[in-house]
């Protein structure tokens, strides 16, 4: 994560619960079912700077690929 945010000094793990209604909307937009380990909670990381203020966020997603797991990391 520090490759994306080199000034980051720490991070906070954020877990947001996914309601059944939200899950239905997500799966409808995707066109397929969300994997079992991703149905209940959406997790992301808030990157913090030297004084603890947020400087960005990271989403790390692991999906099933043809030959094994594929992990994608987004920073914004």
Biopython code that builds the backbone (N, CA, C, O; Angstrom):
import numpy as np
from Bio.PDB.StructureBuilder import StructureBuilder

atoms = [
    (1, "UNK", "N", (0.818, -1.189, 0.000)),
    (1, "UNK", "CA", (0.000, 0.000, 0.000)),
    (1, "UNK", "C", (0.864, 1.256, 0.000)),
    (1, "UNK", "O", (0.449, 2.301, -0.502)),
    (2, "UNK", "N", (2.053, 1.156, 0.557)),
    (2, "UNK", "CA", (2.926, 2.330, 0.571)),
    (2, "UNK", "C", (3.539, 2.603, -0.804)),
    (2, "UNK", "O", (4.085, 3.684, -1.024)),
    (3, "UNK", "N", (3.459, 1.655, -1.722)),
    (3, "UNK", "CA", (3.904, 1.939, -3.093)),
    (3, "UNK", "C", (2.934, 2.908, -3.765)),
    (3, "UNK", "O", (3.339, 3.723, -4.594)),
    (4, "UNK", "N", (1.666, 2.818, -3.409)),
    (4, "UNK", "CA", (0.657, 3.723, -3.968)),
    (4, "UNK", "C", (0.655, 5.043, -3.208)),
    (4, "UNK", "O", (0.513, 6.105, -3.814)),
    (5, "UNK", "N", (0.810, 4.989, -1.888)),
    (5, "UNK", "CA", (0.849, 6.185, -1.045)),
    (5, "UNK", "C", (2.158, 6.196, -0.257)),
    (5, "UNK", "O", (2.165, 5.816, 0.914)),
    (6, "UNK", "N", (3.261, 6.621, -0.868)),
    (6, "UNK", "CA", (4.561, 6.579, -0.187)),
    (6, "UNK", "C", (4.639, 7.461, 1.059)),
    (6, "UNK", "O", (5.482, 7.223, 1.923)),
    (7, "UNK", "N", (3.774, 8.476, 1.168)),
    (7, "UNK", "CA", (3.781, 9.353, 2.342)),
    (7, "UNK", "C", (2.957, 8.796, 3.501)),
    (7, "UNK", "O", (2.913, 9.398, 4.574)),
    (8, "UNK", "N", (2.311, 7.664, 3.296)),
    (8, "UNK", "CA", (1.474, 7.086, 4.351)),
    (8, "UNK", "C", (2.336, 6.590, 5.508)),
    (8, "UNK", "O", (3.388, 5.984, 5.308)),
    (9, "UNK", "N", (1.869, 6.858, 6.702)),
    (9, "UNK", "CA", (2.554, 6.404, 7.913)),
    (9, "UNK", "C", (1.791, 5.281, 8.608)),
    (9, "UNK", "O", (2.363, 4.535, 9.403)),
    (10, "UNK", "N", (0.493, 5.160, 8.306)),
    (10, "UNK", "CA", (-0.340, 4.138, 8.931)),
    (10, "UNK", "C", (-1.600, 3.970, 8.090)),
    (10, "UNK", "O", (-1.782, 4.661, 7.088)),
    (11, "UNK", "N", (-2.461, 3.053, 8.499)),
    (11, "UNK", "CA", (-3.735, 2.877, 7.813)),
    (11, "UNK", "C", (-4.789, 2.409, 8.800)),
    (11, "UNK", "O", (-4.480, 1.852, 9.854)),
    (12, "UNK", "N", (-6.039, 2.648, 8.434)),
    (12, "UNK", "CA", (-7.179, 2.186, 9.217)),
    (12, "UNK", "C", (-7.961, 1.210, 8.356)),
    (12, "UNK", "O", (-8.217, 1.486, 7.184)),
    (13, "UNK", "N", (-8.339, 0.083, 8.917)),
    (13, "UNK", "CA", (-9.179, -0.872, 8.204)),
    (13, "UNK", "C", (-10.632, -0.491, 8.438)),
    (13, "UNK", "O", (-11.064, -0.338, 9.580)),
    (14, "UNK", "N", (-11.384, -0.338, 7.357)),
    (14, "UNK", "CA", (-12.795, 0.038, 7.440)),
    (14, "UNK", "C", (-13.628, -1.127, 6.912)),
    (14, "UNK", "O", (-13.395, -1.610, 5.804)),
    (15, "UNK", "N", (-14.587, -1.571, 7.697)),
    (15, "UNK", "CA", (-15.500, -2.644, 7.300)),
    (15, "UNK", "C", (-16.920, -2.094, 7.271)),
    (15, "UNK", "O", (-17.456, -1.678, 8.298)),
    (16, "UNK", "N", (-17.519, -2.095, 6.092)),
    (16, "UNK", "CA", (-18.895, -1.620, 5.927)),
    (16, "UNK", "C", (-19.789, -2.821, 5.646)),
    (16, "UNK", "O", (-19.531, -3.588, 4.719)),
    (17, "UNK", "N", (-20.836, -2.983, 6.443)),
    (17, "UNK", "CA", (-21.764, -4.093, 6.229)),
    (17, "UNK", "C", (-22.560, -3.870, 4.944)),
    (17, "UNK", "O", (-22.930, -2.744, 4.613)),
    (18, "UNK", "N", (-22.813, -4.957, 4.234)),
    (18, "UNK", "CA", (-23.616, -4.924, 3.014)),
    (18, "UNK", "C", (-24.995, -5.476, 3.366)),
    (18, "UNK", "O", (-25.119, -6.622, 3.796)),
    (19, "UNK", "N", (-26.020, -4.663, 3.183)),
    (19, "UNK", "CA", (-27.379, -5.111, 3.480)),
    (19, "UNK", "C", (-27.868, -6.033, 2.360)),
    (19, "UNK", "O", (-27.325, -6.007, 1.256)),
    (20, "UNK", "N", (-28.882, -6.840, 2.637)),
    (20, "UNK", "CA", (-29.436, -7.698, 1.584)),
    (20, "UNK", "C", (-29.910, -6.893, 0.363)),
    (20, "UNK", "O", (-29.761, -7.343, -0.773)),
    (21, "UNK", "N", (-30.478, -5.712, 0.600)),
    (21, "UNK", "CA", (-30.927, -4.868, -0.505)),
    (21, "UNK", "C", (-29.740, -4.375, -1.336)),
    (21, "UNK", "O", (-29.800, -4.363, -2.565)),
    (22, "UNK", "N", (-28.667, -3.969, -0.663)),
    (22, "UNK", "CA", (-27.468, -3.525, -1.377)),
    (22, "UNK", "C", (-26.866, -4.668, -2.183)),
    (22, "UNK", "O", (-26.434, -4.467, -3.318)),
    (23, "UNK", "N", (-26.836, -5.870, -1.603)),
    (23, "UNK", "CA", (-26.289, -7.034, -2.294)),
    (23, "UNK", "C", (-27.089, -7.332, -3.559)),
    (23, "UNK", "O", (-26.512, -7.627, -4.606)),
    (24, "UNK", "N", (-28.405, -7.256, -3.466)),
    (24, "UNK", "CA", (-29.257, -7.480, -4.637)),
    (24, "UNK", "C", (-28.945, -6.470, -5.728)),
    (24, "UNK", "O", (-28.834, -6.840, -6.897)),
    (25, "UNK", "N", (-28.801, -5.205, -5.366)),
    (25, "UNK", "CA", (-28.476, -4.154, -6.335)),
    (25, "UNK", "C", (-27.109, -4.392, -6.967)),
    (25, "UNK", "O", (-26.957, -4.271, -8.182)),
    (26, "UNK", "N", (-26.125, -4.726, -6.156)),
    (26, "UNK", "CA", (-24.764, -4.973, -6.650)),
    (26, "UNK", "C", (-24.765, -6.127, -7.645)),
    (26, "UNK", "O", (-24.198, -6.014, -8.732)),
    (27, "UNK", "N", (-25.399, -7.237, -7.277)),
    (27, "UNK", "CA", (-25.404, -8.412, -8.148)),
    (27, "UNK", "C", (-26.182, -8.159, -9.437)),
    (27, "UNK", "O", (-25.829, -8.686, -10.493)),
    (28, "UNK", "N", (-27.226, -7.365, -9.352)),
    (28, "UNK", "CA", (-27.994, -7.031, -10.562)),
    (28, "UNK", "C", (-27.132, -6.212, -11.521)),
    (28, "UNK", "O", (-27.133, -6.458, -12.727)),
    (29, "UNK", "N", (-26.399, -5.242, -10.984)),
    (29, "UNK", "CA", (-25.533, -4.408, -11.829)),
    (29, "UNK", "C", (-24.355, -5.202, -12.388)),
    (29, "UNK", "O", (-23.946, -4.982, -13.528)),
    (30, "UNK", "N", (-23.805, -6.127, -11.591)),
    (30, "UNK", "CA", (-22.685, -6.950, -12.046)),
    (30, "UNK", "C", (-23.120, -7.977, -13.086)),
    (30, "UNK", "O", (-22.384, -8.280, -14.025)),
    (31, "UNK", "N", (-24.318, -8.502, -12.905)),
    (31, "UNK", "CA", (-24.796, -9.557, -13.791)),
    (31, "UNK", "C", (-24.403, -10.948, -13.319)),
    (31, "UNK", "O", (-24.604, -11.923, -14.044)),
    (32, "UNK", "N", (-23.850, -11.056, -12.124)),
    (32, "UNK", "CA", (-23.495, -12.352, -11.544)),
    (32, "UNK", "C", (-23.456, -12.219, -10.028)),
    (32, "UNK", "O", (-23.441, -11.113, -9.486)),
    (33, "UNK", "N", (-23.440, -13.375, -9.348)),
    (33, "UNK", "CA", (-23.422, -13.374, -7.887)),
    (33, "UNK", "C", (-22.042, -13.025, -7.348)),
    (33, "UNK", "O", (-21.021, -13.414, -7.915)),
    (34, "UNK", "N", (-22.031, -12.291, -6.251)),
    (34, "UNK", "CA", (-20.794, -11.961, -5.549)),
    (34, "UNK", "C", (-20.296, -13.235, -4.861)),
    (34, "UNK", "O", (-21.099, -14.043, -4.393)),
    (35, "UNK", "N", (-18.979, -13.414, -4.799)),
    (35, "UNK", "CA", (-18.402, -14.602, -4.166)),
    (35, "UNK", "C", (-18.779, -14.671, -2.686)),
    (35, "UNK", "O", (-18.968, -13.632, -2.054)),
    (36, "UNK", "N", (-18.892, -15.885, -2.121)),
    (36, "UNK", "CA", (-19.340, -16.047, -0.731)),
    (36, "UNK", "C", (-18.585, -15.201, 0.293)),
    (36, "UNK", "O", (-19.220, -14.671, 1.205)),
    (37, "UNK", "N", (-17.292, -15.052, 0.192)),
    (37, "UNK", "CA", (-16.529, -14.284, 1.172)),
    (37, "UNK", "C", (-16.671, -12.778, 1.036)),
    (37, "UNK", "O", (-16.104, -12.025, 1.828)),
    (38, "UNK", "N", (-17.432, -12.329, 0.028)),
    (38, "UNK", "CA", (-17.571, -10.894, -0.227)),
    (38, "UNK", "C", (-19.020, -10.418, -0.139)),
    (38, "UNK", "O", (-19.333, -9.307, -0.567)),
    (39, "UNK", "N", (-19.892, -11.235, 0.403)),
    (39, "UNK", "CA", (-21.320, -10.936, 0.394)),
    (39, "UNK", "C", (-21.782, -10.092, 1.583)),
    (39, "UNK", "O", (-22.793, -9.396, 1.483)),
    (40, "UNK", "N", (-21.070, -10.141, 2.693)),
    (40, "UNK", "CA", (-21.552, -9.516, 3.926)),
    (40, "UNK", "C", (-20.887, -8.193, 4.267)),
    (40, "UNK", "O", (-21.521, -7.303, 4.832)),
    (41, "UNK", "N", (-19.602, -8.061, 3.922)),
    (41, "UNK", "CA", (-18.830, -6.887, 4.341)),
    (41, "UNK", "C", (-17.972, -6.385, 3.186)),
    (41, "UNK", "O", (-17.346, -7.170, 2.474)),
    (42, "UNK", "N", (-17.952, -5.060, 3.010)),
    (42, "UNK", "CA", (-17.054, -4.416, 2.054)),
    (42, "UNK", "C", (-15.913, -3.811, 2.863)),
    (42, "UNK", "O", (-16.145, -3.011, 3.770)),
    (43, "UNK", "N", (-14.691, -4.190, 2.537)),
    (43, "UNK", "CA", (-13.536, -3.723, 3.308)),
    (43, "UNK", "C", (-12.646, -2.832, 2.447)),
    (43, "UNK", "O", (-12.381, -3.128, 1.282)),
    (44, "UNK", "N", (-12.194, -1.735, 3.049)),
    (44, "UNK", "CA", (-11.193, -0.886, 2.409)),
    (44, "UNK", "C", (-10.288, -0.314, 3.490)),
    (44, "UNK", "O", (-10.542, -0.481, 4.682)),
    (45, "UNK", "N", (-9.235, 0.360, 3.060)),
    (45, "UNK", "CA", (-8.236, 0.876, 3.990)),
    (45, "UNK", "C", (-8.065, 2.374, 3.777)),
    (45, "UNK", "O", (-7.843, 2.822, 2.652)),
    (46, "UNK", "N", (-8.169, 3.148, 4.849)),
    (46, "UNK", "CA", (-7.903, 4.579, 4.798)),
    (46, "UNK", "C", (-6.439, 4.791, 5.156)),
    (46, "UNK", "O", (-6.003, 4.448, 6.255)),
    (47, "UNK", "N", (-5.690, 5.355, 4.229)),
    (47, "UNK", "CA", (-4.268, 5.612, 4.452)),
    (47, "UNK", "C", (-4.131, 6.953, 5.163)),
    (47, "UNK", "O", (-4.785, 7.926, 4.788)),
    (48, "UNK", "N", (-3.285, 7.006, 6.182)),
    (48, "UNK", "CA", (-3.119, 8.230, 6.957)),
    (48, "UNK", "C", (-1.678, 8.722, 6.884)),
    (48, "UNK", "O", (-0.731, 7.944, 6.773)),
    (49, "UNK", "N", (-1.551, 10.042, 6.949)),
    (49, "UNK", "CA", (-0.239, 10.677, 6.891)),
    (49, "UNK", "C", (0.396, 10.795, 8.262)),
    (49, "UNK", "O", (-0.044, 10.176, 9.231)),
    (50, "UNK", "N", (1.432, 11.599, 8.316)),
    (50, "UNK", "CA", (2.237, 11.735, 9.528)),
    (50, "UNK", "C", (1.432, 12.189, 10.742)),
    (50, "UNK", "O", (1.684, 11.728, 11.856)),
    (51, "UNK", "N", (0.462, 13.090, 10.541)),
    (51, "UNK", "CA", (-0.325, 13.596, 11.674)),
    (51, "UNK", "C", (-1.654, 12.857, 11.850)),
    (51, "UNK", "O", (-2.501, 13.285, 12.634)),
    (52, "UNK", "N", (-1.841, 11.743, 11.120)),
    (52, "UNK", "CA", (-3.049, 10.936, 11.272)),
    (52, "UNK", "C", (-4.196, 11.316, 10.369)),
    (52, "UNK", "O", (-5.240, 10.664, 10.391)),
    (53, "UNK", "N", (-4.026, 12.368, 9.566)),
    (53, "UNK", "CA", (-5.084, 12.774, 8.640)),
    (53, "UNK", "C", (-5.140, 11.830, 7.441)),
    (53, "UNK", "O", (-4.103, 11.346, 6.987)),
    (54, "UNK", "N", (-6.346, 11.562, 6.923)),
    (54, "UNK", "CA", (-6.466, 10.697, 5.745)),
    (54, "UNK", "C", (-5.795, 11.333, 4.526)),
    (54, "UNK", "O", (-5.942, 12.529, 4.274)),
    (55, "UNK", "N", (-5.058, 10.514, 3.779)),
    (55, "UNK", "CA", (-4.432, 11.013, 2.549)),
    (55, "UNK", "C", (-4.890, 10.218, 1.327)),
    (55, "UNK", "O", (-4.529, 10.556, 0.200)),
    (56, "UNK", "N", (-5.672, 9.178, 1.537)),
    (56, "UNK", "CA", (-6.174, 8.380, 0.427)),
    (56, "UNK", "C", (-6.810, 7.101, 0.937)),
    (56, "UNK", "O", (-6.885, 6.852, 2.140)),
    (57, "UNK", "N", (-7.266, 6.301, -0.012)),
    (57, "UNK", "CA", (-7.902, 5.029, 0.333)),
    (57, "UNK", "C", (-7.423, 3.941, -0.616)),
    (57, "UNK", "O", (-7.057, 4.209, -1.761)),
    (58, "UNK", "N", (-7.432, 2.726, -0.124)),
    (58, "UNK", "CA", (-7.026, 1.547, -0.889)),
    (58, "UNK", "C", (-8.172, 0.540, -0.860)),
    (58, "UNK", "O", (-8.759, 0.273, 0.188)),
    (59, "UNK", "N", (-8.475, -0.011, -2.028)),
    (59, "UNK", "CA", (-9.391, -1.144, -2.116)),
    (59, "UNK", "C", (-8.593, -2.293, -2.714)),
    (59, "UNK", "O", (-8.047, -2.170, -3.810)),
    (60, "UNK", "N", (-8.526, -3.395, -2.003)),
    (60, "UNK", "CA", (-7.848, -4.598, -2.496)),
    (60, "UNK", "C", (-8.912, -5.664, -2.745)),
    (60, "UNK", "O", (-9.661, -6.030, -1.839)),
    (61, "UNK", "N", (-8.969, -6.152, -3.972)),
    (61, "UNK", "CA", (-10.003, -7.105, -4.371)),
    (61, "UNK", "C", (-9.341, -8.383, -4.869)),
    (61, "UNK", "O", (-8.430, -8.332, -5.695)),
    (62, "UNK", "N", (-9.788, -9.508, -4.377)),
    (62, "UNK", "CA", (-9.317, -10.806, -4.865)),
    (62, "UNK", "C", (-10.487, -11.508, -5.539)),
    (62, "UNK", "O", (-11.561, -11.648, -4.954)),
    (63, "UNK", "N", (-10.273, -11.945, -6.764)),
    (63, "UNK", "CA", (-11.296, -12.650, -7.525)),
    (63, "UNK", "C", (-10.735, -13.970, -8.023)),
    (63, "UNK", "O", (-9.523, -14.156, -8.128)),
    (64, "UNK", "N", (-11.639, -14.872, -8.323)),
    (64, "UNK", "CA", (-11.246, -16.165, -8.855)),
    (64, "UNK", "C", (-10.906, -15.998, -10.333)),
    (64, "UNK", "O", (-11.730, -15.526, -11.116)),
    (65, "UNK", "N", (-9.690, -16.385, -10.708)),
    (65, "UNK", "CA", (-9.259, -16.322, -12.093)),
    (65, "UNK", "C", (-9.214, -17.705, -12.712)),
    (65, "UNK", "O", (-9.451, -18.703, -12.032)),
    (66, "UNK", "N", (-8.915, -17.765, -13.980)),
    (66, "UNK", "CA", (-8.878, -19.038, -14.697)),
    (66, "UNK", "C", (-7.824, -19.987, -14.128)),
    (66, "UNK", "O", (-8.041, -21.197, -14.079)),
    (67, "UNK", "N", (-6.676, -19.439, -13.697)),
    (67, "UNK", "CA", (-5.576, -20.261, -13.203)),
    (67, "UNK", "C", (-5.265, -20.019, -11.729)),
    (67, "UNK", "O", (-4.193, -20.399, -11.259)),
    (68, "UNK", "N", (-6.174, -19.401, -11.001)),
    (68, "UNK", "CA", (-5.960, -19.116, -9.589)),
    (68, "UNK", "C", (-6.473, -17.731, -9.238)),
    (68, "UNK", "O", (-7.166, -17.093, -10.030)),
    (69, "UNK", "N", (-6.132, -17.283, -8.066)),
    (69, "UNK", "CA", (-6.616, -15.988, -7.581)),
    (69, "UNK", "C", (-5.945, -14.832, -8.317)),
    (69, "UNK", "O", (-4.768, -14.894, -8.672)),
    (70, "UNK", "N", (-6.730, -13.776, -8.534)),
    (70, "UNK", "CA", (-6.234, -12.539, -9.126)),
    (70, "UNK", "C", (-6.514, -11.431, -8.117)),
    (70, "UNK", "O", (-7.661, -11.236, -7.714)),
    (71, "UNK", "N", (-5.479, -10.706, -7.706)),
    (71, "UNK", "CA", (-5.668, -9.607, -6.760)),
    (71, "UNK", "C", (-5.410, -8.289, -7.464)),
    (71, "UNK", "O", (-4.395, -8.109, -8.136)),
    (72, "UNK", "N", (-6.353, -7.369, -7.296)),
    (72, "UNK", "CA", (-6.252, -6.036, -7.880)),
    (72, "UNK", "C", (-6.307, -5.035, -6.735)),
    (72, "UNK", "O", (-7.153, -5.150, -5.848)),
    (73, "UNK", "N", (-5.412, -4.058, -6.750)),
    (73, "UNK", "CA", (-5.364, -3.040, -5.701)),
    (73, "UNK", "C", (-5.575, -1.678, -6.348)),
    (73, "UNK", "O", (-4.851, -1.295, -7.266)),
    (74, "UNK", "N", (-6.582, -0.947, -5.856)),
    (74, "UNK", "CA", (-6.902, 0.392, -6.346)),
    (74, "UNK", "C", (-6.540, 1.410, -5.274)),
    (74, "UNK", "O", (-6.808, 1.188, -4.093)),
    (75, "UNK", "N", (-5.949, 2.500, -5.664)),
    (75, "UNK", "CA", (-5.689, 3.601, -4.744)),
    (75, "UNK", "C", (-6.341, 4.860, -5.274)),
    (75, "UNK", "O", (-6.248, 5.161, -6.464)),
    (76, "UNK", "N", (-6.994, 5.587, -4.404)),
    (76, "UNK", "CA", (-7.602, 6.860, -4.808)),
    (76, "UNK", "C", (-7.641, 7.821, -3.651)),
    (76, "UNK", "O", (-8.118, 8.946, -3.799)),
]
sb = StructureBuilder()
sb.init_structure("model")
sb.init_model(0)
sb.init_chain("A")
sb.init_seg("    ")
for serial, (resi, resn, name, xyz) in enumerate(atoms, 1):
    if name == "N":
        sb.init_residue(resn, " ", resi, " ")
    sb.init_atom(name, np.array(xyz, "f"), 0.0, 1.0, " ", f" {name:<3s}", serial, name[0])
structure = sb.get_structure()
